[in-house]
Amino acid sequence: MVVETGCGPPMKRLDTLPNELIGEIAISLDNGTLATLSLVSRKLRAVAQGVLYR
């Protein structure tokens, strides 16, 4: 899904990225941010919890 922002190029939604790429991004986040990320969607919850509970 592409989101029109009105200025600049259209942005893709984070949850449309592959889980592997989201996981690589999530590794660099602190635990509080990972906890917040896990509340966004079921897909992001699964990725964030995988990083949190390694």
Helices and strands as residue ranges (DSSP letters): E 2-3, E 11-12, G 14-16, H 19-27, H 31-37, H 42-52
